[in-house]
Amino acid sequence: MWEAEGLWEPAQALSLARKLGMQVILPAFDGAGRPYTPPAVGGLAHTWLRIDGAGPTSRLRGVLAEALAHALSIADAPNPVLLFAGPRAYANLRAFATEMAIYEGEDENEADELGDDEDE
C-alpha cells in the first residue's frame, strides 16, 4: 500500500503502483474540488480513494458527495474502496452514505419507470 504525496500526479502514481503490483491511495478530489476521474483502462483497480475534504474545505457538501457518487457509478470498479479521514471523517461518511442512498433510489425509480413503459 502506497499513499502518493507531494508532487505526484494521480495518473503517475497509479501507473507506478500498477507496475510494481502495489495498491495506491489517491485523493478522491483534486485541488479544485472535482472528483478523481479514473483512467479508461483499469478503472479503480488497485486504487483506494481518500476523502478528507475537497478543495479548501474539509466538509463534504451535498454537491461534492453527489459528484463523487456519480463518478464512482460510471467508473470501472464494482467495489471501490473509500477512506474517510480527517476531523470530519464521520460527518463526511454520513453525507456520502445519504447521497448514495438518494442516488441508488433514483436508479431504482428510473428502472421502475422503464418497467412501467414496457407493460403498456
N, CA and C atoms as an extended XYZ file, in Angstrom:
360
Properties=species:S:1:pos:R:3:atomname:S:1:resname:S:1:resid:I:1 pbc="F F F"
N         0.855       -1.163        0.000 N   MET     1
C         0.000        0.000        0.000 CA  MET     1
C         0.903        1.227        0.000 C   MET     1
N         0.591        2.171       -0.897 N   TRP     2
C         1.387        3.388       -1.001 CA  TRP     2
C         0.462        4.586       -1.100 C   TRP     2
N         0.688        5.587       -0.290 N   GLU     3
C        -0.060        6.835       -0.388 CA  GLU     3
C         0.846        7.865       -1.041 C   GLU     3
N         0.517        8.200       -2.268 N   ALA     4
C         1.323        9.145       -3.034 CA  ALA     4
C         1.096       10.560       -2.497 C   ALA     4
N         2.164       11.191       -2.071 N   GLU     5
C         2.088       12.558       -1.568 CA  GLU     5
C         3.140       13.399       -2.256 C   GLU     5
N         2.991       14.680       -2.158 N   GLY     6
C         3.975       15.574       -2.760 CA  GLY     6
C         3.587       15.935       -4.181 C   GLY     6
N         4.556       15.874       -5.075 N   LEU     7
C         4.336       16.328       -6.448 CA  LEU     7
C         3.792       15.253       -7.381 C   LEU     7
N         3.408       14.122       -6.856 N   TRP     8
C         2.874       13.050       -7.690 CA  TRP     8
C         1.495       13.413       -8.225 C   TRP     8
N         1.334       13.301       -9.519 N   GLU     9
C         0.008       13.411      -10.117 CA  GLU     9
C        -0.664       12.044       -9.961 C   GLU     9
N        -1.977       11.999       -9.795 N   PRO    10
C        -2.643       10.704       -9.618 CA  PRO    10
C        -2.347        9.695      -10.735 C   PRO    10
N        -2.309       10.153      -11.979 N   ALA    11
C        -2.045        9.225      -13.091 CA  ALA    11
C        -0.644        8.621      -12.987 C   ALA    11
N         0.342        9.430      -12.595 N   GLN    12
C         1.710        8.937      -12.442 CA  GLN    12
C         1.806        7.938      -11.293 C   GLN    12
N         1.193        8.273      -10.173 N   ALA    13
C         1.232        7.385       -9.008 CA  ALA    13
C         0.541        6.065       -9.312 C   ALA    13
N        -0.589        6.122       -9.980 N   LEU    14
C        -1.324        4.903      -10.327 CA  LEU    14
C        -0.525        4.035      -11.289 C   LEU    14
N         0.093        4.660      -12.266 N   SER    15
C         0.901        3.920      -13.236 CA  SER    15
C         2.059        3.194      -12.555 C   SER    15
N         2.789        3.899      -11.690 N   LEU    16
C         3.909        3.280      -10.991 CA  LEU    16
C         3.437        2.167      -10.056 C   LEU    16
N         2.350        2.419       -9.342 N   ALA    17
C         1.830        1.408       -8.419 CA  ALA    17
C         1.431        0.143       -9.165 C   ALA    17
N         0.811        0.293      -10.318 N   ARG    18
C         0.419       -0.886      -11.104 CA  ARG    18
C         1.642       -1.641      -11.607 C   ARG    18
N         2.671       -0.912      -12.029 N   LYS    19
C         3.900       -1.573      -12.495 CA  LYS    19
C         4.558       -2.371      -11.379 C   LYS    19
N         4.473       -1.851      -10.157 N   LEU    20
C         5.098       -2.510       -9.013 CA  LEU    20
C         4.167       -3.506       -8.325 C   LEU    20
N         2.941       -3.622       -8.812 N   GLY    21
C         1.984       -4.550       -8.218 CA  GLY    21
C         1.477       -4.104       -6.856 C   GLY    21
N         1.438       -2.800       -6.636 N   MET    22
C         1.010       -2.240       -5.357 CA  MET    22
C        -0.371       -1.613       -5.482 C   MET    22
N        -1.003       -1.417       -4.334 N   GLN    23
C        -2.216       -0.624       -4.284 CA  GLN    23
C        -1.815        0.789       -3.886 C   GLN    23
N        -2.585        1.763       -4.351 N   VAL    24
C        -2.233        3.160       -4.098 CA  VAL    24
C        -3.445        3.897       -3.524 C   VAL    24
N        -3.167        4.836       -2.624 N   ILE    25
C        -4.206        5.706       -2.073 CA  ILE    25
C        -4.082        7.051       -2.772 C   ILE    25
N        -5.179        7.477       -3.381 N   LEU    26
C        -5.209        8.765       -4.082 CA  LEU    26
C        -6.306        9.638       -3.489 C   LEU    26
N        -6.174       10.956       -3.582 N   PRO    27
C        -7.251       11.821       -3.105 CA  PRO    27
C        -8.488       11.661       -3.986 C   PRO    27
N        -9.658       11.635       -3.363 N   ALA    28
C       -10.911       11.496       -4.110 CA  ALA    28
C       -11.241       12.764       -4.890 C   ALA    28
N       -10.675       13.894       -4.474 N   PHE    29
C       -10.939       15.172       -5.134 CA  PHE    29
C        -9.623       15.862       -5.447 C   PHE    29
N        -9.621       16.618       -6.551 N   ASP    30
C        -8.431       17.409       -6.860 CA  ASP    30
C        -8.498       18.719       -6.079 C   ASP    30
N        -7.511       19.558       -6.245 N   GLY    31
C        -7.437       20.812       -5.501 CA  GLY    31
C        -8.578       21.770       -5.769 C   GLY    31
N        -9.251       21.609       -6.905 N   ALA    32
C       -10.382       22.478       -7.241 CA  ALA    32
C       -11.715       21.897       -6.779 C   ALA    32
N       -11.686       20.706       -6.170 N   GLY    33
C       -12.920       20.109       -5.676 CA  GLY    33
C       -13.602       19.177       -6.656 C   GLY    33
N       -12.954       18.871       -7.772 N   ARG    34
C       -13.543       17.943       -8.746 CA  ARG    34
C       -13.192       16.512       -8.347 C   ARG    34
N       -14.151       15.573       -8.506 N   PRO    35
C       -13.839       14.192       -8.149 CA  PRO    35
C       -12.779       13.597       -9.059 C   PRO    35
N       -11.997       12.686       -8.510 N   TYR    36
C       -10.964       11.985       -9.275 CA  TYR    36
C       -11.615       11.228      -10.420 C   TYR    36
N       -11.038       11.344      -11.593 N   THR    37
C       -11.520       10.622      -12.761 CA  THR    37
C       -10.565        9.475      -13.042 C   THR    37
N       -11.039        8.241      -12.864 N   PRO    38
C       -10.149        7.095      -13.101 CA  PRO    38
C        -9.841        6.927      -14.584 C   PRO    38
N        -8.725        6.300      -14.903 N   PRO    39
C        -8.392        6.077      -16.311 CA  PRO    39
C        -9.392        5.121      -16.961 C   PRO    39
N        -9.516        5.220      -18.275 N   ALA    40
C       -10.456        4.366      -19.004 CA  ALA    40
C       -10.072        2.897      -18.895 C   ALA    40
N        -8.781        2.617      -18.908 N   VAL    41
C        -8.303        1.237      -18.812 CA  VAL    41
C        -7.927        0.939      -17.368 C   VAL    41
N        -8.541       -0.050      -16.797 N   GLY    42
C        -8.208       -0.444      -15.427 CA  GLY    42
C        -9.071        0.199      -14.372 C   GLY    42
N        -9.691        1.313      -14.693 N   GLY    43
C       -10.570        1.979      -13.744 CA  GLY    43
C        -9.926        2.209      -12.397 C   GLY    43
N       -10.589        1.761      -11.350 N   LEU    44
C       -10.109        1.963       -9.986 CA  LEU    44
C        -9.446        0.723       -9.402 C   LEU    44
N        -9.045       -0.210      -10.260 N   ALA    45
C        -8.363       -1.401       -9.762 CA  ALA    45
C        -7.084       -0.990       -9.051 C   ALA    45
N        -6.819       -1.555       -7.909 N   HIS    46
C        -5.634       -1.284       -7.091 CA  HIS    46
C        -5.611        0.146       -6.554 C   HIS    46
N        -6.778        0.807       -6.501 N   THR    47
C        -6.834        2.207       -6.073 CA  THR    47
C        -7.804        2.385       -4.923 C   THR    47
N        -7.349        3.045       -3.889 N   TRP    48
C        -8.211        3.457       -2.793 CA  TRP    48
C        -8.341        4.975       -2.895 C   TRP    48
N        -9.534        5.500       -2.667 N   LEU    49
C        -9.742        6.942       -2.713 CA  LEU    49
C        -9.915        7.483       -1.300 C   LEU    49
N        -9.108        8.493       -0.974 N   ARG    50
C        -9.136        9.122        0.346 CA  ARG    50
C       -10.027       10.356        0.285 C   ARG    50
N       -10.994       10.420        1.187 N   ILE    51
C       -11.896       11.567        1.281 CA  ILE    51
C       -11.598       12.262        2.597 C   ILE    51
N       -10.925       13.380        2.508 N   ASP    52
C       -10.652       14.148        3.718 CA  ASP    52
C       -10.996       15.604        3.496 C   ASP    52
N       -11.828       15.855        2.550 N   GLY    53
C       -12.241       17.201        2.202 CA  GLY    53
C       -12.044       17.411        0.717 C   GLY    53
N       -12.530       18.509        0.227 N   ALA    54
C       -12.392       18.816       -1.189 CA  ALA    54
C       -12.015       20.276       -1.340 C   ALA    54
N       -10.986       20.523       -2.088 N   GLY    55
C       -10.542       21.901       -2.273 CA  GLY    55
C       -10.153       22.513       -0.939 C   GLY    55
N       -10.529       23.748       -0.705 N   PRO    56
C       -10.106       24.433        0.515 CA  PRO    56
C       -10.909       24.047        1.759 C   PRO    56
N       -11.949       23.227        1.614 N   THR    57
C       -12.766       22.873        2.777 CA  THR    57
C       -12.541       21.425        3.162 C   THR    57
N       -12.954       21.080        4.353 N   SER    58
C       -12.864       19.684        4.790 CA  SER    58
C       -14.246       19.064        4.896 C   SER    58
N       -15.281       19.813        4.504 N   ARG    59
C       -16.656       19.339        4.616 CA  ARG    59
C       -17.134       18.819        3.264 C   ARG    59
N       -17.642       17.599        3.244 N   LEU    60
C       -18.162       17.004        2.019 CA  LEU    60
C       -19.610       17.467        1.843 C   LEU    60
N       -19.779       18.559        1.111 N   ARG    61
C       -21.105       19.110        0.883 CA  ARG    61
C       -21.890       18.209       -0.059 C   ARG    61
N       -23.196       18.385       -0.104 N   GLY    62
C       -24.073       17.555       -0.921 CA  GLY    62
C       -23.674       17.479       -2.378 C   GLY    62
N       -23.308       18.613       -2.963 N   VAL    63
C       -22.949       18.619       -4.383 CA  VAL    63
C       -21.660       17.834       -4.630 C   VAL    63
N       -20.720       17.890       -3.681 N   LEU    64
C       -19.484       17.126       -3.835 CA  LEU    64
C       -19.739       15.637       -3.653 C   LEU    64
N       -20.581       15.288       -2.682 N   ALA    65
C       -20.933       13.886       -2.473 CA  ALA    65
C       -21.658       13.345       -3.705 C   ALA    65
N       -22.536       14.157       -4.288 N   GLU    66
C       -23.260       13.748       -5.494 CA  GLU    66
C       -22.305       13.553       -6.666 C   GLU    66
N       -21.357       14.453       -6.831 N   ALA    67
C       -20.389       14.340       -7.929 CA  ALA    67
C       -19.537       13.086       -7.769 C   ALA    67
N       -19.120       12.790       -6.540 N   LEU    68
C       -18.318       11.594       -6.303 CA  LEU    68
C       -19.146       10.332       -6.529 C   LEU    68
N       -20.377       10.323       -6.064 N   ALA    69
C       -21.257        9.167       -6.281 CA  ALA    69
C       -21.438        8.908       -7.772 C   ALA    69
N       -21.616        9.973       -8.540 N   HIS    70
C       -21.773        9.815       -9.987 CA  HIS    70
C       -20.488        9.289      -10.621 C   HIS    70
N       -19.355        9.845      -10.228 N   ALA    71
C       -18.066        9.399      -10.785 CA  ALA    71
C       -17.828        7.922      -10.491 C   ALA    71
N       -18.170        7.480       -9.288 N   LEU    72
C       -17.985        6.073       -8.935 CA  LEU    72
C       -18.960        5.171       -9.676 C   LEU    72
N       -20.164        5.683       -9.946 N   SER    73
C       -21.149        4.851      -10.635 CA  SER    73
C       -20.756        4.574      -12.083 C   SER    73
N       -20.014        5.470      -12.704 N   ILE    74
C       -19.615        5.251      -14.101 CA  ILE    74
C       -18.196        4.695      -14.225 C   ILE    74
N       -17.503        4.557      -13.091 N   ALA    75
C       -16.135        4.018      -13.104 CA  ALA    75
C       -16.174        2.503      -13.244 C   ALA    75
N       -15.073        1.955      -13.724 N   ASP    76
C       -14.927        0.515      -13.877 CA  ASP    76
C       -14.447       -0.077      -12.556 C   ASP    76
N       -15.333       -0.064      -11.558 N   ALA    77
C       -14.970       -0.581      -10.237 CA  ALA    77
C       -16.227       -1.087       -9.539 C   ALA    77
N       -16.382       -2.402       -9.428 N   PRO    78
C       -17.586       -2.922       -8.781 CA  PRO    78
C       -17.648       -2.599       -7.289 C   PRO    78
N       -16.517       -2.588       -6.605 N   ASN    79
C       -16.467       -2.313       -5.164 CA  ASN    79
C       -15.330       -1.358       -4.841 C   ASN    79
N       -15.521       -0.066       -5.094 N   PRO    80
C       -14.422        0.867       -4.817 CA  PRO    80
C       -14.156        0.969       -3.317 C   PRO    80
N       -12.908        1.217       -2.963 N   VAL    81
C       -12.526        1.377       -1.558 CA  VAL    81
C       -12.387        2.870       -1.286 C   VAL    81
N       -13.144        3.349       -0.310 N   LEU    82
C       -13.106        4.756        0.074 CA  LEU    82
C       -12.610        4.861        1.504 C   LEU    82
N       -11.652        5.742        1.729 N   LEU    83
C       -11.137        6.001        3.071 CA  LEU    83
C       -11.597        7.392        3.502 C   LEU    83
N       -12.298        7.457        4.608 N   PHE    84
C       -12.733        8.743        5.142 CA  PHE    84
C       -11.758        9.123        6.248 C   PHE    84
N       -11.088       10.256        6.091 N   ALA    85
C       -10.042       10.662        7.017 CA  ALA    85
C       -10.272       12.097        7.474 C   ALA    85
N        -9.515       12.495        8.462 N   GLY    86
C        -9.577       13.872        8.936 CA  GLY    86
C       -10.586       14.056       10.055 C   GLY    86
N       -10.654       15.268       10.586 N   PRO    87
C       -11.523       15.529       11.731 CA  PRO    87
C       -13.017       15.407       11.412 C   PRO    87
N       -13.383       15.501       10.155 N   ARG    88
C       -14.797       15.395        9.779 CA  ARG    88
C       -15.103       14.067        9.077 C   ARG    88
N       -14.298       13.049        9.323 N   ALA    89
C       -14.451       11.772        8.621 CA  ALA    89
C       -15.854       11.198        8.793 C   ALA    89
N       -16.348       11.146       10.023 N   TYR    90
C       -17.661       10.551       10.257 CA  TYR    90
C       -18.766       11.373        9.607 C   TYR    90
N       -18.692       12.686        9.708 N   ALA    91
C       -19.701       13.549        9.084 CA  ALA    91
C       -19.661       13.401        7.557 C   ALA    91
N       -18.453       13.305        6.993 N   ASN    92
C       -18.336       13.112        5.548 CA  ASN    92
C       -18.870       11.751        5.124 C   ASN    92
N       -18.627       10.728        5.934 N   LEU    93
C       -19.168        9.397        5.648 CA  LEU    93
C       -20.687        9.431        5.646 C   LEU    93
N       -21.275       10.084        6.626 N   ARG    94
C       -22.746       10.191        6.673 CA  ARG    94
C       -23.273       10.933        5.462 C   ARG    94
N       -22.622       12.038        5.075 N   ALA    95
C       -23.072       12.812        3.908 CA  ALA    95
C       -22.998       11.964        2.640 C   ALA    95
N       -21.923       11.195        2.499 N   PHE    96
C       -21.768       10.364        1.312 CA  PHE    96
C       -22.782        9.219        1.310 C   PHE    96
N       -22.998        8.593        2.469 N   ALA    97
C       -23.974        7.499        2.559 CA  ALA    97
C       -25.371        7.997        2.228 C   ALA    97
N       -25.718        9.190        2.701 N   THR    98
C       -27.017        9.780        2.384 CA  THR    98
C       -27.145        9.999        0.887 C   THR    98
N       -26.104       10.541        0.287 N   GLU    99
C       -26.133       10.796       -1.158 CA  GLU    99
C       -26.235        9.492       -1.945 C   GLU    99
N       -25.508        8.468       -1.526 N   MET   100
C       -25.571        7.175       -2.219 CA  MET   100
C       -26.974        6.577       -2.119 C   MET   100
N       -27.625        6.720       -0.971 N   ALA   101
C       -28.984        6.203       -0.816 CA  ALA   101
C       -29.932        6.928       -1.759 C   ALA   101
N       -29.782        8.230       -1.884 N   ILE   102
C       -30.608        9.005       -2.810 CA  ILE   102
C       -30.305        8.592       -4.244 C   ILE   102
N       -29.016        8.482       -4.557 N   TYR   103
C       -28.583        8.142       -5.917 CA  TYR   103
C       -29.104        6.766       -6.320 C   TYR   103
N       -28.985        5.775       -5.427 N   GLU   104
C       -29.474        4.439       -5.729 CA  GLU   104
C       -30.990        4.423       -5.822 C   GLU   104
N       -31.669        5.230       -5.010 N   GLY   105
C       -33.122        5.343       -5.092 CA  GLY   105
C       -33.574        5.891       -6.423 C   GLY   105
N       -32.841        6.862       -6.967 N   GLU   106
C       -33.167        7.408       -8.285 CA  GLU   106
C       -33.002        6.348       -9.362 C   GLU   106
N       -31.948        5.534       -9.257 N   ASP   107
C       -31.736        4.459      -10.231 CA  ASP   107
C       -32.881        3.465      -10.194 C   ASP   107
N       -33.360        3.111       -8.995 N   GLU   108
C       -34.470        2.179       -8.863 CA  GLU   108
C       -35.744        2.777       -9.438 C   GLU   108
N       -35.980        4.066       -9.192 N   ASN   109
C       -37.168        4.722       -9.736 CA  ASN   109
C       -37.136        4.745      -11.256 C   ASN   109
N       -35.953        5.005      -11.834 N   GLU   110
C       -35.835        5.008      -13.287 CA  GLU   110
C       -36.104        3.615      -13.844 C   GLU   110
N       -35.620        2.578      -13.167 N   ALA   111
C       -35.860        1.204      -13.618 CA  ALA   111
C       -37.344        0.874      -13.522 C   ALA   111
N       -38.016        1.329      -12.446 N   ASP   112
C       -39.455        1.100      -12.302 CA  ASP   112
C       -40.206        1.797      -13.426 C   ASP   112
N       -39.795        3.037      -13.755 N   GLU   113
C       -40.475        3.781      -14.817 CA  GLU   113
C       -40.283        3.088      -16.163 C   GLU   113
N       -39.097        2.566      -16.417 N   LEU   114
C       -38.862        1.831      -17.659 CA  LEU   114
C       -39.703        0.565      -17.691 C   LEU   114
N       -39.813       -0.107      -16.565 N   GLY   115
C       -40.634       -1.311      -16.484 CA  GLY   115
C       -42.096       -1.004      -16.711 C   GLY   115
N       -42.579        0.142      -16.208 N   ASP   116
C       -43.965        0.532      -16.414 CA  ASP   116
C       -44.245        0.809      -17.882 C   ASP   116
N       -43.269        1.389      -18.600 N   ASP   117
C       -43.443        1.689      -20.020 CA  ASP   117
C       -43.555        0.389      -20.828 C   ASP   117
N       -42.832       -0.655      -20.408 N   GLU   118
C       -42.870       -1.910      -21.146 CA  GLU   118
C       -44.217       -2.600      -20.987 C   GLU   118
N       -44.903       -2.369      -19.850 N   ASP   119
C       -46.193       -3.008      -19.610 CA  ASP   119
C       -47.282       -2.418      -20.487 C   ASP   119
N       -47.115       -1.210      -20.951 N   GLU   120
C       -48.173       -0.530      -21.719 CA  GLU   120
C       -48.260       -1.024      -23.130 C   GLU   120
